[in-house]
C-alpha cells in the first residue's frame, strides 16, 4: 500500500510562532526554536518539546536507533533515580567527584538523578553475565539525563535535563573491544552524515582517561561552540585544544602548521573504559579455563537535543531556520493563499496522496506576508504555494527554503522534484 | 513489500531468565517480570526496562498513541524538572498539599520533579492561546513521572519513577469539554480492550474534585488491587468504595443489592478540571465579544507500566506469564531442539520471511526442559518447536502458551493459524 502523507493543518496546531523571546535567552538556537514553536523554556537549561520540536527529536532518534540496531546493540531503558551504592563503589557519588549531581531525598535516603549510566548498568549486568559465552554484546537507550550545569545559557547545547542516547559495549578482550569501538565510530560518522551535520563534523582526539591514550569526540565546527579544536582538513581529523601538546601532535602524525583552529560543539563522544567500572562493581566473566576476568567496557554518547541545537546554529539565516531534510519536522510547508476553494483543497489532498508529509498553512485570517514569514522561520526545506493563479493552471508553486527561485509544477511531479533536487546548504 | 519478521536469537540476547528474585520483592508481577528478564529492580519502586520489557512497553505505547492521535490530540514532551512558580500559584507546591514530591536543589533554588503536568502545561499555553479561535484542542505526552510513594511494594503497580501517558484537553465551554470527555472515555475503553485487559476493566465513578460530581477511573478487577470497587455487572460500571454512599448510589441509579465488591487496580483515570488551573495561572481566551474567559480543562492519565503489571497479575500461572497477544514482546517463541541442522535453520528462516516476530531459542548448551520452562516463564502466546522429528516432515510443532494441545503444521500455515486461533485467556 502506498504511503499517504501526514498533513498537519496550522489552524489545528496549538502552537503559534512568537514575535518575542525573553531577553535572557541569548543563544541563537534557543531563540529560533522558541520563536518557531519547537520548544518552550521552562527554566534555564530546561526545555519542553512542542509538537514541531518533538517531530524533529523523533526523526533524529529514529536515525540513531537504526544505526544502533545495525551495530547489533540491544535497546533498554534505565532509570533516572539512582541508588548511591554502585556510585560509591566507583568513587563517583560525591559532589566533589561529579560536580553536576542533582540529588533528592527518598524516604530516609538521598538518591541521585542519573547524569550517565555506567554504574547502574554495570551493576545490573552482574545478574545476567557470568561466562565468556555471554559476551560480547552492546546495549543502548534513549533516556533523560540530569546535569546541574552551573552555566546553562546555550539553549539546547547545554541543558540541565536532556535526552541522551547512550550506548555501552561489553567485551572479553582489548582486541574485541577495539573492533567494536571502530564499528561504533563508523556508526557515529553515519549518524552525523544522515542528520545533516556531517560536513562540519570532525572526529577529534580528546583526553582518554586511564584506560586509553585518547577518547574520540565528534566536534561540529560552529561559532557557538564552547570547545576549541585544531583541524587537519586533509585527513578530516582534529585534536581538542585540551590535549594538543607537541608530544601528542607528534604521536598522531600531525603538524601544527597544517592545523586550523576552530570553535566547535561536541555532538558525540566515544570512550574506552577498560575495567574502570567492571572491577569495582565486580562485573566478571569466567573465561574458557574458568578464570574470572573483568569485562572490558566502552561508552558512546549522543545528545539528540544538542544535535537539534547544533543544526539550528549551523543552518539559519536572518529569517529563520533551514532544517536539513532528514530531520525537518515535515517535508514541505504548504501555503494556501487567496481562498479555500474546492479546486485548491483538491490539489492539496493530492499532495497528501502523493505521500508528502506537510505542515499546511490553511489559516484564513493570516495575510500572505505573515504566512511566508512563518514558513521561513519554521524552516521546512520545501515551500509549496497553492493560489488562484496556480489552481487555474492545475499546478503548485514550489521553492526551496534556501533558494529564491520558485517554479510551477504539477502535483504528481512534486515528490520527484523533492527527491532529486537535493537540499544543499 | 511484505513485512519480514524480526527474529531475536536468545544466544545474542544479553538477559537471561533468573531462578531467584530477592525476597523483598513480594508482588507477583514484579517477581515474574524480574525472573523473565523484562525488568530489573534498582530500588523499591524503581525499575529499569530490559530489552524484552521495553518491547512490551513500546507496544502499549504504540496502541495508546494511535488512540490519542485518533482523538486529534497533539503529542508533546514536557520536562521532569519543575519551576516552583506555577505550582505555588495553584497551591500544590507544598509538601502538605502534595505529599509525594521529590525536590532537588538547582543552584540557589529548590525545583521539583514532576508528579503530574497540569501546572507547567497551563502556564506554557499562555504563550500560545489567546482567542476562542485557538480552542478547543488537546495535547498528550509519554513522560516520566516521579512520586515519592511511602509504600512501593507492588512492583510495577505503584512505582516511584514511571512512564505516564497524560492527555490534557482545553475547551471553551462546559458543553465542549463534555463532548471531548466522552470521546476520551471511549478512547480509553478501546485502549484497555486492545491491550487485552478490557474484559476485567470497569469504568468506575470516583471522587470528582471541585468541578464535577465524579471523575472516572478505569479499574481492573484483580486480587492484587489496592482499591475496593462495587460492580454493577449488567451495566458494566462500578463505584469506588470511597464515594459509594447511599445518596451517590441513588444518584447513579444503582441498587446496593445488585453490586458486587471486588479488589481492583486503577489503570487509568479521567478528570474534569474546570478552571481549577486556568484561573490561577491565567490561561484565558477572548470570546467572540472580546471578553476574557478561563479555559475549561480536563486531564486523562494511563500508566503503561501499571498496565504491564496489571496484565501480568491477571495473566499468569505457576509456570510464568501469559501475555495478551497485542502486548507480548514477540508473536512466537521458537525453540530449536536436537541440533542446528541446515534444514531446521531453513524452516526457521522461512518463519521470519512469513513476517513472524519471534524470540528464537537457538542456545546449544540448554536442555529441552530448560528451554520449555523459559518459554513458559517468558509467556509469549505461541510456542513453535523445530526438532528432528518435525524437520523430517518439513513441519513445525505449534502450541499456545495457555493450551496443552500442540499440532504439527507447515510453515506457510503458521501465520494464518496464529491469526485465526485467537488467544482466549
Interface residues (C-beta under 8 A of the other chain):
Chain A: X12 X13 X14 X15 X16 X18 X37 X40 X42 X43 X46 X47 X48 X49 X50 X51 X54 X57 X72 X74 X75 X76 X77 X78 X79 X80 X81 X82 X83 X102 X103 X104 X105 X106 X107 X111 X113 X120 X124 X125 X127 X128 X129 X133 X134 X137 X139 X144 X146 X148 X150 X160 X161 X170 X365
Chain B: X12 X13 X14 X15 X16 X18 X37 X40 X42 X43 X46 X47 X48 X49 X50 X51 X54 X57 X72 X74 X75 X76 X77 X78 X79 X80 X81 X82 X83 X102 X103 X104 X105 X106 X107 X111 X113 X120 X124 X125 X127 X128 X129 X133 X134 X137 X139 X144 X146 X148 X150 X160 X161 X170 X365
